[in-house]
């Protein structure tokens, strides 16, 4: 049955208890489905498997009821639960269905919740899409005053920002915290403080600030006397003290308090908080043992090692019981009674016995006070943690002494048995020696003579063999030297021939390039520059005609000269590179041909963000944008628009700016796109006329790449990358 409740007694949280009873006692299918969806959303981060079973039940009931709103809510719960259970593709599909339903029903809350869920999934693999989703959710939440949805959007924005801008991320977390505080959402406040602590520690390396966040979370949990949140917050503070601040004793105090709380108030008997506490206690004792060993304190080292073994075994026992805290407590109680009863009466002093009984009574008294709410859960855990550590020390003392006596007695018995066996063996050996002494002497003499004769024979043959081997080795070395000399001569001749061949090929290639470059310049003058100038010289009613033509002609001549100089330059391109704003360069280039755009009634859209800086030479980058603009003016139809977009990407571990230039001119087939980069490409592969080889060389000399992409029947995109500012330029 979906959402089956464990049979063992436990202390559940009030909200879960109410939801569970409503679900259990509901006879109406609609009420049962809505309650199951709420249970799933509440449990999705606590117990994903149980949340998934509730979500499936809610979805099945919603289909039979034919309630679209209920179905959308069930799909949202089902998608979240499946993603938590590593069923990612199915979960995303469910969330998309929920979003479509919510938009159809105009259910703003469901739409914002689903957008937030999708944004959280896309944070790692598609940050741009995640940002778009969370901003939509935030706008919906602000417009319709959905406080909790708005807080969730701020949390996701904080996660999105904390890699690049931890300070802004902390600001988003603070906004979410204030909303949760206003809505009295204690658990959400604590989860937000946890994110703030992780950001302070991981991205700002501020352990003290992170510790303050955890302390604030503990105070919040204590103010509501919430056991599960107290255990969670204490474990978080302990982990910070142990891993970041190396304060193992302070970490032990928090771990022990969480350990005490988790035993008494474990939610749904899953044992997660208890397992974290036991593992943390064991690791802290291991670290303290290492410190004691470094200081040379052997007695303290042995004590910490023994405690480490004790709590490591408790952790293993809990895992073997599948996290069942009730069975774990029963086993631990039985083990303590066994240890106490089997203690040696000589070693177990009455004072220790009395103190153990007192500790047991004090722990019972503290539990009674906590049940009556005379003291808080946190205070009860603090007092019981102190008693628990004292009890461990007493049991350890008794166990060590009993083990010492048992070990000494066992060693003495083993020594007595060994002495007896050795005595019998010695008598037997002495008798055998006396019987075989004379026979052995004769055998030894015969063996000695045989070995001596064999040794002389082998020495003679070995000397003879070495003499023959030396003669053969000398002859072999002479032949090897002759072969090596001939091999060196052949290799030198081959190297000389290869070098001459490479020089000849290089010279022919340079000659062909020079011919192609000259043809390219002639073609560009004929196809690109002359028609463009002629088009404007023939026009009438142009203000200041001579000045206008001189300015535009000078620009084209400058571009032609730059292109010609670049094509005829020998060796790598030498640039005066620096950091420049791509937004400013693109706009500056557009201002030079703004009047031409207006005459063709073409719209220019620059969506490059002002803070995107590239590393390169300003003049070359200006030429790139000018060539793009002039070719759009030449080939694109009047009344269209060109658009510039930019994004930050990573290539080969380095940051680059990816610029996308959208041109409404004639599109080209996919199989002809690569030909556009050839110096003499066919006419149907010339979206930018003959300037693509020049653009490609400029972009590649900057360390970037360039490509073409056709997205529709008419028009195409030029996509190129440039190294982001502060990157090493090769």
N, C-alpha and C positions, 0 to 999 in steps of 0.2 A: 504494500500500500504506500502511496506517495507520502513523503514527509513523516515516516513512522517515528514515533517518539521512543527513546530508550526506556527500558523497563526499570532500570535502577533509579533509586531516589537521587534527586539533585536539587540544587537551588537555582532556579531560572530567573532571568531578568523580567521585570514586571511587564514591559511592552510585549516581549515575546510570549509570555504566559497568557496575556489577554488575547493576542492574535491566535495562538495555538488553540485555546479553548473555543474561540469563535469559529475557527475552522473545523474543529472536531465536532461541535454541537450543531453546525449548520445543516439544515435539511434542504434549503433552497439552493439549487445548482448555481445560480448567479452569485449569491452571497458567498458560497464556498469557493467559487472561482476567484472572486475579488480578494478574499482573504488569503487564498493560496498565493496570488500574485504579490500581495504585500509581504507575506512571509518570505517569499523568494528574494525580493529586493532587500529585505532586512538582513537575510543570512548570506547574501552573495559573497561578501568579503570575509565572513566568519567561518562558514561551512559550505563551500561551493557545491559539494555533492548533494547535500540536503536541499539547498536552494534550487538545484536543477530539477529534483523530483517534484518540488512544489510548483515550479514554473511549467513543467510538462502537464501536470494536472490542471492548472489554470488554463493553459492553451487548449487542451482537449475539451474542457467544459465550455469555453468560450465559443468553440466551433459548433457545439450542439445547441447553444443558446441563440446563436446568430446575432450577437451584440458586437458591433464593429469597434466601439470604444473599449470594451472589455478585451476584445481580441488584440487591439493595438497594445494595451497595457501588458497582456500576457506575452506578446511577442517581445516587448522590451525586456521583461524579466527573463524570458527564455534566452534571448541573445546574450545578455550579461552573464547569465549562469554558464552557458556553453563556452563562452570565451574564457571564463575563469577555470573551466575544466579542460582547457587546451583544445576545444573544438572550434578553432578560430574561424575557418571559412563558413561553417554553418551558422556561427554566432553573428558574423557580419551580415550574412544574408537575412537573418531574422530582424536585425536592427534596421536594415534598409526597408524591409516590409513594414515595420512599425512606423518608420518615418513617413513613408508614403501614405499609410492609413491616417496618421495624425494630421498630415497636411490636408488630406481630403476631408476629414471631419472638422478641420479648423480648431483642433485641440492644441492650444498653445503650450500647455504644460508638458504634454506628451512629446510634442515636437522639440521643445528645448531640451528635455531629458534625453531624448534619443540622439540629438545632435551632440550633446556633451559626451554621451557614451561612444559615439563614432569618433569624435575628436580624440578621446583618450586612447583609443586603439591605434590611431594613425600617428601618434606622437613620435614614434621611432622611425617608421619606414617612409612616412610621407608628411613631413612637418608643414609643408605649405597647405596641403589639404586639411590637416588638423587645425591649423590657424583659421582657415576659412570657416570650418564647421563651428569652432568655439566662438568665433565672433558673431556668427548668426545666432547661436544660442544666447549669447550675452545680450545682443540687441533685443531679442524677443523677451528675455527675462526683465530687462530694464523697462521696456515699453509696457509690459503687462504686470510689473511689480511682483515677479515670482522670485522671492528672496532666496530660497534654497537653491533653485536652479541657477540664479545669478552667482551665488557663492561657489557652486560647483564649477562654473565657467571661470571664475577667478582662480580657483585651484589649478585647473588645466592650463590656464595662461601662465601661471607661476611655473609649472612643470616645463612648459614650452620655452620660457625665458631663462631658466636657471643655469643652463649650460653656457650661454653667451653673456648673460647679464644678471648675475645673482642678486644684485641690489634691487633691480626692478622686480625680480621674482619674489623677493621678500615683501615688496610692497603689495603685490597681488595677493599673496598669502594673508597679509594683514587685513586686506579688504574682506576676504572670505571669512577670516576669524571674527571680524566685527559683525558680519551678518549672522553667523552662527551664534554669536553671543546674544544678539538681539532676539533671535528665534529660540534661544534657550536649548540649543542642540549641543549637549555636553560631549558626546562621542565625536561629533564632527569637529568641535573645537580642539579636542585632544589630537585627532588625526592631522589637523592643520598645524598644530604646534610641532608634531613629529616631522612634518615636511619642512618647517622652518628650521628645526634643529639639524636635519640632514643637510639642508642647504648651507647653513652656517658652518658646519663641520667640513663637508666635502668640497664646497666651491669657494669658501672664504677662509677655511682653516682656522676658524674661531671656535675652539672647543668650549671656552667659558660661556659664550653666548648660547651655544647649543645646549649646554647644561642648564642654563636659566630657563630655556624653553621646556625642557623635560620637567624641571621643578614646578613650573607653572601648570603643566599637565597633571602632575600628581596632586596639586592643590585643587584643581578642578574636579578630579575624580573623587577626592576626599570630601569635597563640599556636597557631592550627591551621594556619598557612601556607596559608590558603584564598584563592586569587587572586580569584575572582569577588566574594567578600564584601569583600576588601580594596579592590578597585576601586570597589565600590558605596559603602563607608564613606568612602573618600577623596573621592569626588565629592560626597557629602553634606556633609562638613566644608568642602570648598571652596565649595560653594554658600552655606553659612551665612556664611563669612568674607566672601564677595563681596557678597551681597544684604543681610545684616543688619548686619554689622560694618564694611563698606566697607574691609576689609583685602585689597586686590586682590593684592598681592605674596605674602602668605601663601596666598591662594586659588590663585594660579598654581602654587605649590610642590605643593599637594595635587593639583591638576588634572594637572600633568605626571606625578606618580607614578602616578595612575590611568591616564593615557594610556599610559605604558610597560607597565603590567601588562595592560591591556586588549588591547594588540597581541599579547602573548605567550600570554595565557591566556583568550582570549575564548570563553565557554561557548556551544556550539552555533552558533558563527560568525554570531550575529545582529547583533553590532556595537553593541548598545545602550549599554554602558558606554563604549565608545570614542567614540561619537557625543556622549554627554554631556560627556566630557572635552574633545573638540575644540571644541564649542560654548562651553563654559565658558572655555577658554583664549582664544578669540577675543573673548568679551565682556569679559574682564579686560583684555586689551590695548586694547580700545576705550575702556574707562573710564580706563586710565592715559594714553591719548592725550589724552582730554578734560582730565584734570588737568594734563598738561604744557602744553596750549594755554592754560589759565587762568593758569599760572605764567609764560607767555611763553617757554618753553623750546622753540624750534622744532625743534632737532636731535633732542631726545628725543621730541618729538611725531611727527616723521617716522619714527623708528625703530619706535615702538609701532604706528603706522598700518600700516607695512609688515608687521610681524609679525601684526597683525590680519588683513590681507588673505591672508597665507600660510595661517593656520589656518582662516580662513573658507572658503578654497578647498579645504583638506583635508576639512573637514566636508561641503562640497558633493560632493566626489569620493566620499566614503564613502556618501552617500545615493544617488548615481548607480549605485553598485555594489551597491545593495540590502543594505548592511551586511556584505558579504563581506570579512572582515578579511584573509584570505590574499591576495586579489587587490589589496586596498588596499595591503598591505605591498609587494607586487611593484611596483606602480605608483610608490610613494613611493621605493623603492630605485632604480628606473630613472631617476626624475626627479633624484635627488641625484647620480647618476653623470653625467647629462647636464649638470647645472649645473657640476659640477667640471671636466669635460672641455672645455666651451666657454668657460671663464673666460679672460680676456685674459692672455697670458703676461707682459705688461708690468705689469699691475695685481696679478695673483695672486702675491704675494710668496712665496718659498720657506718663510718662517716659517709662514705660514698653511697652506700645503700640508702641511708636516710635522705641524702641530698637528691637522689634519683626519685624517691617517692615525693619529696617536696616539689620538685620540678613538675612531676606529673599532675599534682594537685593544683599548682599555680597555673598550668596551662588550661586545666578544666575551668578554673575560676575566670580566666581571661575570656574563654569561649562563652561562658554564661553572660559576662558583662556585654560582650559584643552582640549576643542574641537579644538582650534586653535594650540595646542601643544606649547603654550607659557610657560606652566608649566607641569611637569610630573604628571601622574596619582597619584603617591604616595604623592607628595606635595599637590595636590588638595585634596586628602583624609585627609591629616593631618590638613589642614586649615578648611575643612568642619566639621571634627570631633570636633574641638574646638568650632565652632559655634553651632553645634548640641547639645553639652552638655550645653552650655549657654542657648539655646532655651528651652531645657528640664527644666532647673532650673526656667526660667521665667514662663513657662506654669504651672509648679508645684506650684509656688508661687501663681499664680492667682487661680488655682484650689483649693488649700488649703484654701484660704481666702473665696472664694465663698461657699465652703462646710461648713466652720465654720458658716457663717451667716445663711445659709439654715438650718443647724442643730440646731442652737440656736432658730430660729423662730419656727421650728417644735417642739422642746422640750417645748417652752412656750405655744404653742397651746394645746399640749397634757396635760400639767399641768393644764391649765384652764378648760379643759373638765373633768379631773379627780376630780378637786375641786367641780365642779357642781354636778357630779354624787355622790360624797361622801356626799354632803349636803343633797341631796334628800334621800339617804339611811339612814342617821342618823335620820332624822325626822320620817321616816317610822318605824325604829327600836324602837324608843322611844315610839311611839304609841302602837306598839305590846306588848312591855314590860309592859306598864301600864295595858293593858287589861288582860294579862295572869298571872300576878304576884301572885294573890291569889290562882288560880287553881294549879299552879305549886308547891306551898308549900305543899299542901295536897298530891299530887302525890309523891313528894320527901320523905315525911314521910313514906308513905306506902311502897315505894321501899326500904327504909333503913331498916324497920322492916323485910321485906322478905329476904333481903340479910343477915341480922344478923342471922336469924333462919337457913337459909341454911348453913351458915358458921359453926355454932355450930354442926350441924348434920354431915357435912363432916369431921370436925376435929375429932369427936368421931370415925367414921368408919376408918379414916386414921390411927389413933393410934392403933386400933385393928388389922388392916391389917399388919402394920409394925411389930407388935409382932409376928404374925404367920410367916411372911417372915423371920425374924431373926432365928427362930427355924429351918426352912427348910434349910436355908443357912448354918447353922452350921453343920447339918447332911451331906449335900452335900460336904462340904469341907473335912470332915473326910474321906468320901468314895474316893474322888479325891486323897488325899494324899496316901492312901493305893495302889490305882491303879498306881500312879507315881512311888512308890518304887518298885513295881513288874516290871514295865516297864523298869526301870534302870537296874535291875538285868538281865532281859532277853537280853537287849541290850549289856551288858558287856559280857555275855556268847557268843552271836553271834559274837561280835568283836574278842574274843579270838579264836573261831573256824575258822573264816576267816583268821586270821593271821597265825595260824598253817597250814591251807590249802595252803596259798600263799608260806610259807616257804618250804613246801613239793614239790610244783610244781616247785619252783625255783631250788631246789636241783636236781630234776629229769632233768630239762632242762640243767643245768650245766653239769650233767653227760653225757647227750646225746651229748652236744656240744663237750665235751672232746673226746668222742669216734669218732665223725665225724672229728674233727681236726686231730686226729692221722691217721685216714684213708686217709684224704686229703693229709697229708704230705707224706704218703707212695705212694699214687697215683701220686703225683707230681714228686717224685724221680724216679718212674718207667717210667712215660709217658713223662716227660719234661726234667729233668736234665740228666739222664743217657744216653738217645739217643743222646742228643746234645753233650755231652762229647765224647761219643763213635765215633760219626761221624768224629770228628776232630783228635782223637787218631789214627784212621785207615788210615788217609790220609798220603800220601807220599810226599817227597820233600818239607816239610814245614821248612823254616829257623828257626834255634834255637828252635827245636821242644819241648824240655823239658821246656824251659822258657815260650814259647807261651802257652803250655797246662797248666802250673802252673798258669799263669796270668788269663786265661779264666776260669779255674776251680775255682780259688779263688773268681772271681766275682760271679759265680753261687752259690757257697757255701755261700757267704755273703748275696745274695738275699734270699736264703733258710732260713738262720738263722734269718734274719729280719722278714720274713713272719711267721716263726714259733713263734718268740717272740711276734709278734703282735697278732697272733691268740690265744695264751695262756695268754695274758695279761688280768688281771681282772679289770673291771671298765672302765671308759673312757680313751681314748688315750691321753697321755701327750706328748706334742710336744714343741720343742724349736723354736717357730715360729718367723719369721721376714719377711721383704720385699725382694723378689728376682725377678730377670729378668727371665721370662719364656723362652725367646729366648736363654739366656746363659745356663740355666739348660738343656734344650732340646739338645742343641749342645754339651754340656759337656758329657751328657749321650751317645750321638751318637758317640763321639770320642772314647769311650771305646769299641764300637763294630764296628768301621769303617772297620776294616780289614775283618770282617765277611760279611759285605754288599758287599765289593769289590769282594770277592770270589763267591758270588751268583749273581754278576753282577746286583745288585739292586741299584736303585737311591733313594737318600734321599732328600726331598724338605722341607726346613724349612721356612715357610712364616709367622712366628710369628714376629710381629713388636718389635724392640728392646726396645721400651719404655713401653711395657706392663709388669707391675710388679704385682706379686701375693703375698698374705700373707700366709705363711706356713713354714714348716720345709724343708730345702734344701735336706736332705738325703731322706726323704719320697718322695718328688717330683722327685728326681733322680730315685728312685725305680720304680715309676709309668712309666716314660719314658723308663727305661731299660726293664721292663716287656713287654711293647708294642713292642720295637724293637726286643727282643729275640723271641717273639712269631711270629712276621712277618718273621724272619729268619727261623723259624721252619716250619710254615704252608704255607707261600706265595710261589708262583712259582718263579723260577729264572728269571732274566731279567725284573722284574716289578719295581714298585716304591711305596714308602710310602710318605705321605704328611702331614704336620702339618700346621693348620691355626688357627687364633685367632681373636676374636672380643670382644668389650666391650658391655655388656648388663646390664639391670636393673632387679632385682628380689626382690620383697618385699621391694622396696624403697632403695635397696643397689646396689652398683656397683659390677659386677662380670666379670671375663674374661672367655669367652666360647672357649674351645680348641676343635678342630675337627681333629681327627687322621684318615686318610684314608688308609686302608689296602687292598691290592689286593688279599688277601687270599680267601678261600671258603666262599661264602655268606650263610646265614641261612634264613629260612622262617620267615615271620613276626610273626606267632603264636608261634614260638620257641624262639624268642629273649629274652623274660623275663626269660626263664629257664637258660640262660647263667649266671645269677647271683647266681644260686643255687650252693652249695658246690659240689654236685655230679650230675651235669647236664648230660643229654644224649649226646652221641657223636656228633649228628648232630646239637646240640646247643652250640658248643664249638669253637667259632671263635678265642678265646684266651686261649684255653685249660682250665686249672683249675685255672687260675690266676684271673679271673673276681671277685670272692668273695673278694679276697684280695684287688684288686684295688678299689672296691666299698667301702670297709670299710675305706681305706685311704682317698679317696675323700670326703666321708661323714663326717669323723672326721675333715676335713679342713673346713667344712661348705658348701661344694659343692654338686653337683649331677652328676650322670653318666648314660648314656643310649647308646643303640646300634641302628643303622639305616642302612638298606640295600638300596642302590640306584641303583643297576644294577644287572645283572645276576650273576656276579662274583665280590666278594669284598664287603666290608661293611665299616662303619664309627663308631668310638668310640667318643662320644661327652660327654665331662665333663666340669664342671664349677669350678672355684676357686675364692675366694673373692679377689677383687682388693686391692692393697696396701692402707694403711691408714684406712681400714674399721675395725670396732670392731669385734674381733674374739671371738666366744663363744665356 
